């Protein structure tokens, strides 16, 4: 059994065949999927999908790239949504400095909006006692600096990890989880594979980030939750484990992280 800990089932790429996507995941042994909100509207839709499918759960959040456009008073609604029985986390939230405006003044405004939203999510998670799904891109030091202030207050995962073993160690020494996508199957992902082999076994999870980052042999195609099996298999090999044993461990990790044992 596997859990895809990060997918975007509400995205338009899945609109035409979502039933098939979910069934193919089940057929591949992926019995549970966490669908991740990236805005208020996306979070509402994620909850609707969690209500529709028994094995789907929702996380509510505003992606950092959406933070400047989202209304500023989103937290009160999120506070209400967090009470839903199938909402298991807060996020995707964090910092993304990869694509910033060219105007220095707009850069500052963008960063300010992302930082404010990030801290609001973390405070919400601490208050609601929910785990947090963290996105970071070209913002590692800033992200860890903010997270360090919440160590012991929230449980967090750095999703779609694509950094070095040193960065991974910085995260897991703070007690945070790290999650890997199909990137780990790419030929040029040497650093990511090294990190996947080194992380403590009880702090690692697997995901697809579907519809993005399809693993080999599906690279270039639309990614879907069933493909998390490929990521699981290659990390198991890197760690000298059987795929079934590694899947059992990452499933336990995800159950603890998202509180799924209490729900089931």
N, C-alpha and C positions, 0 to 999 in steps of 0.2 A: 504494500500500500504506500502511496505517495501523496504529499500535499503540495500543490502549487501555491506557494505563499505570496505570489504577486502576479496578478493578471488584470487586464482592463476589459472585462467582458461587456461593459457598456459602450465601448468604442464602436464607431460605425462599421469597422472592418468585420464585425461579427453579426451585424444586423440580419443578414440573409440566412444564416444557418446556425444560429446559436444552439438550438437543440442538438444538432449534430456534433458541434464542438464539445458540448458537455458530455454527450454519450461517448465520443471517441476518447475523452479523458478517462471516463469510467472504465472503458474497455482496456485502456493501457495501464490500469491500476492506480490512476490518480482519482482518488475517491472524494477529495475535498479541494476546493479552490477558494482563495481569498481574492475577491475582486476589489480593486483599489480605486477610490474616488480621487479625482484631480481638481474638482471644483464643487461648489454647492450643488449644482444640477447633476453633475456626475456622481456625487455621493448619494443623492436621492435615488438615482437610477440604480446604483450598486445595491442599495438596500432592497429595491424592488426585485432585482435579480436574485438576491439571497432569499427572498420570500418565495420566489418561483421555483428554485431548485434546492432540494434538500441538502446537497453537499456543497453549496456555495455560501460563503460568508462575506461580510462587507467590512471595509475600512473607510473611514470618512476623512477627507482632507482636501486641501487646496495646494496643488503643485506649485512650487516656487515660481515657475514661469507664468502661472495664472494669478499669482498674488497681486500684482499691480492693478489688474482689471477686476478682481473680485470685490464685491462690496465689503466695506470695512467692518461691518457689524455681523459677520458670519458666525461668530462664536456662539451667540445665544441659540441659534438654530442647531448648530453642531452639538451643543450641550443636550438638547432635546433628542436629537438623532442618536446620540451615544447610548441612550437608554434602551434602544431597540435590542431585542434578544440576540439578533444575528450580527450586530455590530461588534467586532472583536478587536478593533484597533483604531488609532487616530493616524491620519496620514494618507496619502503621501505628502510629506512636508520636508522642508530643508532649504538648501541654498544651491542655486545653479548660476554660476558666473560664466558659463561657456559662451552664451550669446548675449552680450550687453549692448545697449545703444552706443553709437559712436560719440554722441555729445556727452562730455564729462558731467554736466549737470543732470542729464537724464540717467547716467550711470549711477550717480549717487541716489537718485530717487528710486530707481529699480532695486538697488541693494537695500535701501531703507525699508521698502515695502516687503521684500523677502525676509529680512531679519525680523521685522515686527510680526509677520504671519507665523514664522517659525517658532518664535517664543510663545505666541498665543496658543499654537497647537500643543507645545510642550506643557504649558500650564494647564490646558484642558485635560491632557492625558494624565497629569499628576492628580488633578482633582477627581477625574472620573475613574482613576485606577485602570487605565487602558494602556496597552503597549503602543509604541510609536514606530511608524514606518518612515525611514529617513532616506531622502534623495539628496545626493550631493554630486556636483559636477564642477570641476575646476574651483573647488571651494573647501578642500579638505581641512586645512588648518582652522578656518573660520567655523566650519561645522563642528569640529571636535571641541573648539574653545567653548561654544555655546552648550554643547552636550555635556561637557565636564561639569557645568554648574548644576546639572540635573542628575548626576550620578547618584544612585540610591533612591531617587524619587520616581524615575520612570524606567521601564524596560524598553530598549530600542534595538532596531535592526538597521544596519546600513545595507540597503537593498541594491541590487545590481552592482556588486563590488567589482571594480576593475583596477584596483591599485596594487601596491606592492605588499610583500610580507611584513615590512616595517610598519606600513600603515595599518595593516590588519592587526598587528600586535598592539598598536596604539588603541585600537577600538576594543579588542577583547580584553585588554588589561583594565579598561574602564568598566568591563562587565557587559559590553554590548554584543549583540549577535551580528553575524555577517551572512549575507545571502548571495548566492551565485546564480547567474543566468547562463544562457547558451554561449556567452563569450568564452567561457572556460574551454569550450570545444574548438575554438578557432586556432589555426596553426600559429599565429603570431602572438598568442596570449600566454607567453612564457611566465611572466610575473604573476598573472592571475592564477595560473595552475600551481605555481609554487606556493602562493598564499592559501589556496584551497587545500593543499596537502599539509599545511602547517597549523591551521586554526584548530583550537581545542574541539574535540568531537562533539561536545555538548553545546557549542556556540555557533553551529553552522546550520544553514537552511538552504533549500534550493527553490528556484522560481523560474518562470519563463519571461516575465514582463511582456507577455503576449498583448498585442500582436507584433511586438518588436523582437529583434535579436534571436531569431530562430537558430537553434544549434545545428551543427553538422550532424546528419546529412541533409538537413532541410534549409540550410542557409540560403537567404535570398527569397524565401517563401514567407507567407504569413505565418507567424508563430501562433501556436495554440497550446493550451495546458497539457495536452497529451505528450508534448515534446519534452516536458521536464524529465521524463524518463532518461533521455539521452544525457542530460546534464548530470543526473544522479549516477549514471553508469561510468562516466569518465572520471568523476571525482572519486568514486569508489575505487577505481583502478589506481588512481594517483596515491591513494591511501592504503593500498594493498588489502582492500576489503571486497567481499562479494557484494554485488549490487543490492541484493535483498537485505543484507545486514546494514548497509549504509542507509537504505531507504527507511528501515525500521528506526534507525537512530534519528534521522532528520525529521521523521514523522513525530517522534517523541518530543524533539526540540520544538517543533511548530505547535504541538498540542500545549506544551507548557507556555510558550511565548504568547499564543493567542487565546489561551484559556479554553481550548476546545474540549478538554476532558470534562470540565465542569458542565459544558453545554450538552455533550453527548451522554 
